[in-house]
Amino acid sequence: MADSPGSSARPPAERRVPGARALAPDPKVAERLAHLTLTATRAVEGFLTGRHRSPHRGVSVEFVERRPYVQGDDLRHLDWKAFARNDRLSLKRYEEETNLECTLVVDASASMAFPQDGRPTKYDYAAGVAAAISQLVLRERDGAALALFDQVLDRVLPASTAPGHLEPILRALAERAPAGTTDLGAVLGRLVQRIPRPGVIVVVSDLFGPVESLTAGLGRLRARRHDVIVLHVLHEDELRFPFDRLTRFEGLEDDSRLLVDPHSLREGYLASLTAWRADVRRACSTSAADYHLLDTATPLDVALSVYLGLRMARLGVRA
């Protein structure tokens, strides 16, 4: 089993975000908040324009009209027409089901701070993804919730359908600086206890850590009949390994340092990356979770359009 770097230590009790700056205005936080707001708005407008849809339609049809069948569901509610179109079992949603809750689970561990050379980080990209999806969900008057994590749940904002709920979501994303190690399995296990009824859970993470932990966490969510989406955020340098001179690599979640010739590592690194990603996809497939890779080199509105378009196609929803 190919595992990524990460920590498997058991977490302490859930905590609030350390050093939160809500009581003391911070110019850097204000700047990040303004940038995040603009990024999310542009991504949403780009997606809606690209889909040629009314803003009142948004993406609610993929989140609201039906959901994938889970073993144990009432067979009377199967959507046979959708099955005939796409050969996938799904259930029709009824009026009482349309107040969907979508929880954005965003990795804020130290590895998400890559790169550290002034370019936007993986966390910047993940925060933009979460902000844009939250905005789309709230436009449809569904409930949006946010959970930030490293080895523990760090900040949890309960779901709300109020349009003004976007501001605290964006602020929480802007205030958080990546720190800490990762324990995704334990975090998802704790999250299960906080979400009483089935909804959509979107995990936005680089997924660094044991694949077995990811499998266990996703299994707990799926057992509660959540519709799980895993958006795997990796930096373009991690995907392509473009280094061409003697380079010192430093761990962000530990104290490891390694001075190497990248030419001697590139082939082995890319092979390990391919094997690890295959294991991650297999873990998602086992838990019937959607998996989609997000390359930080791809503009956010393009990435959003590509993924949501693929998802709607899989669910048999017309654009």
N, C-alpha and C positions, 0 to 999 in steps of 0.2 A: 504494500500500500504506500503510495507516494504522498508524504505529508509536507506541508509548508512549515516554515519557521513559526513558532508560537509557543504559548504557555499552556500547560494543562493543570496548573495549580487551581485548587478549589477556591471560590471567591468568598470574601467576607460578606456580611449582611449588606443588603442594598443600601446605597448612599445617595445623597444629593451631590450634584456636581461640585467638586472642590474649587474654592476660590471664585465662585460665581460673582459676576460683577454687576448684578442687578441694582445694588444699592449705590454704587458709585459709577457714574457715567464714564465710559472709557472711549476716547476718540477712535481707537483702533477698532473697537467693537462696532461703533457707529458706522465707520467706513465699511467694515465687512458686511454689516446689515444692509446698508444701501446697495452695495455691490450684489449681494445675494438676492435682494428684492428685484433689482434690474435683470439679473441673470434668469431668475425664475419666470418673470413676466415675459421676457423675450422668448424663452423656450416654449412657454405655453402658447403665446401668440403664433410662433412659428409652426408649432404642431397643429393648431386649429386651422391656420391658413392652409397648411399643406394637406390637411384632410378635407378641405372645402366643406366644413360643417358649421352649422349655426353654433354660436357659443353656448346656447342653451342645451345643445346635444352633448358637446364635450366628449368624454369617454365613459359616461355613465352606463351606456348600453353594455360595455364589456364587463363592468363591475356589477351591474344591477340586474339585467334581464335574465341571466342564467349563471349557474356556477357548475363546475365539474362534479360528476357523480362520485360519491364516496360510498364504499361498502357499508351497508346498513341503512342507507337513505330509502325513503318510501318510493317504491317503483312506480306508483301511480302518478308521480310528478315528473317522470322522465319526458324530455322533449324529443320525441321520435323524429320530428321533421329535421331538427338540428343533427340528429344521429345519421339520418339519410344523407345529409350534405357533407359531413366531415368525419363520419365513422367514429365519433367520440360521444360517450354518454354524458349528458348534462341534465340538470334539473331546471325547470322553469321557476322563476322567482315570482312571488305573489305580492300583493300590495303591502302586506305587513312586513315583507322582507326588504323593502326598497330603501329603508334607512340604514344603508350599509355603513360599517365602520372600517376604515382603512388605516392601519397602523404602520407608520414608517419607522423601521428599526435600523438606526444608522450607527455604523462602526466609528467610534471616536478614539480608538487605541493609537498608540504611538506609531505603529507602522503606517497609519493613514497620513502621517506627516511627510511622507516621501512625495517628491524630492525636496531637498532642503537647499536648493540653489536659487531660490527666488521665483521659480516657476510655480504655477498653481499646483497644489498638492492633490493627492487622492481624496483627502477629506473635503477640500474645496469642491471637487467634482461631485462627491457623494452628497454634500449638503445642497448643491444646486439641484441634483436629481430629486431629493426629498422635498425641497421647496416647491419645485415645479409640479410634482405629483400631488402634493398637498393642495396647491392652488387649483389644480384640475378637479380634485375631489370636492373641494368646497364650492366650486362653481356649480356643481351638480347637486348641491344641498345635501351631500352625504357627510358623514362624520370623518374627520381627520384626526389622527393621534400621532404622537411622536415619542420614541424611546431612543435615547442615546446610550451607548455602552462601551466599556472596555472589558475588564474581567467581571464587572458587575453592571447592573442597570444604573445609569448615572443620572439621568433626568427623564422623567416620564410625564408627558402632558396628556391627560385623558381626552378621549374623542369629543369633538363638538362640531356642530353643523353651522355655527355662526360664522359669517364672513370675516368678522374681526378676529377669529381664532388664528388666522394666518400669521398675524403679527407676532404673537408669542412663540409660534413654531419657528419663524425666521429668526427671532431674537435668540432662542435657545441654541439654534444651529450656529449663529454668529458668535455667541459668547464662548462656546466650547472650543478649547484648543486640544488637539490630539495628544493623549497621554495614556500611560498604563499598558498592561499586557492584555491579551485577548483570551476569553473563554466563552466562545459563542454557544456551545452546548449548554452550559450552566445558565447563561443569560436567557436563552430561549425557554429553558425550563422554568425560570422565574417569571418570564413574560406570560406563559400559559396561565399562571395563577391570577394574573391581573386582567385577563380578557374573558369575560364570562360567556359570551356567545360567539358563534362562528362569524368571521369577517375576513377581509383581505389583509394579509400581513406581508409587507414588502421589506425584505432584508437587503440593505445596501452596505456592502463590506468587501474588503479584499480577501476575506475568508482565510487569513493566515491562522494556522492552528491545526490540530489533528483532524483529519477528515472524519474519524470515528465520532468526534465530539459534534461536528456538524450534523452527521447522520442521526445521532441521538436527539439533538435539539429539534431538527425538522420533523422527526417521527412524533415527538410530543405535540407539536403544533397540528400535524395532520390528524392525530388521534382525536383532537378536539374539533375536527372538521373545518379548520381554517383553510382558506384558499391562499397558498403560500407562493410568493414570488421571490426569487433570489437574483439580485442584480450584482454581478461580480465585477467590482471596480479594480482595474489594474492600470498602472501607469504605462505609457508607451515604452519607456525604457525597460520596464520589467518584461514586457512582451517581446521586445526586439533585441535587447542586450546590445546597444550600439557602441559600447565602450571599445576603444581601440588603442589605448596606451596604458602603461602601468597605473593601476587604480587601487585605492584603499577602500574597501567596503566595510561599513560600520553597521552593526545591528541597532535598530531603533527600539526594540523591546528587550534588549539585553546589552551586555558590554562587549560583545564580540567584535573583533577587528581583523581584517584579512587583507594583506597587500599581495595582489596577484597580477599576472599577465592575462588580460581578458581573452586574448586569442586562444589560450590553452583551455579556457573554461567554457567558451561560448557553445560549442556543440553539446557538451554534457549538460550545461544549464538549460538549454532549450529543450533537450530530450526530457529532463526532469520536469520542466514546466508543463510539457505536453502530457506526461503521465499523471501529474498532480491534477491538472484540469480535467482529465478524463475521470479521475476518482471523484472529483467534486461534482461533475455532471451526473455520475452514477449515483451519488448520494442523494442528489435532488430528484432524480428519476425514481429512486426507490421510495421516496416519500411523496411522489406525485406533485412535486413542486416545480413551477416554471423556473428555468435557468436561462440567464442571458448575460453574456460578457459585455461590459462597458469599457471601452478603450478611451482613456482620457484625451487622446488625440482627436476624438470625434466630437464635433460641436454638440452641445447639450440638446438643442432642438432636434437635430438630426437623430441623435441616439434615442430620444424619447419617441419620435415618430416611427423609427424602425421597430423598436420593441413593441409599442402599443399596436402598431399595424400587424405585426406577427401574432400578437396575442389575440386580437380580434379575429384574425383569419382562423386561428386554431379553435376559437369558440364559435365559429360560424356566424359572426356578426358582420352585417353589411356596413361599409363605411358611408 
